[in-house]
Amino acid sequence: MRAVALRYERQRDPAPRVVAAGGGALAECILEVAKRHGVPVREDPDLLQLLGACEPFEEIPVEVYSAVAELLAWLWHANELSADPRR
């Protein structure tokens, strides 16, 4: 098992950054922290491979901007749905 965590604050960051990445126990910890904080998790093995090669706190590579933009849109939508369950 592998996992990657991203951080993106539009006012602060020019691009999303990888803040944690790893396998095994570290991946389990990343997923547990996400779950504890209500962060939706999405599986994408190809994107995981590309982001997993980034150094910690490094901005994501330009080549994955489009895929990460789709991920952020999905996350935004998931957050909206959880805020208003009538949707």
Secondary structure, 3 states (H helix, E strand, C coil): CEEEEEECCCCCCCCCEEEEEEECHHHHHHHHHHHHCCCCCCCCHHHHHHHHCCCCCCECCHHHHHHHHHHHHHHHHHHHHHHCCCC
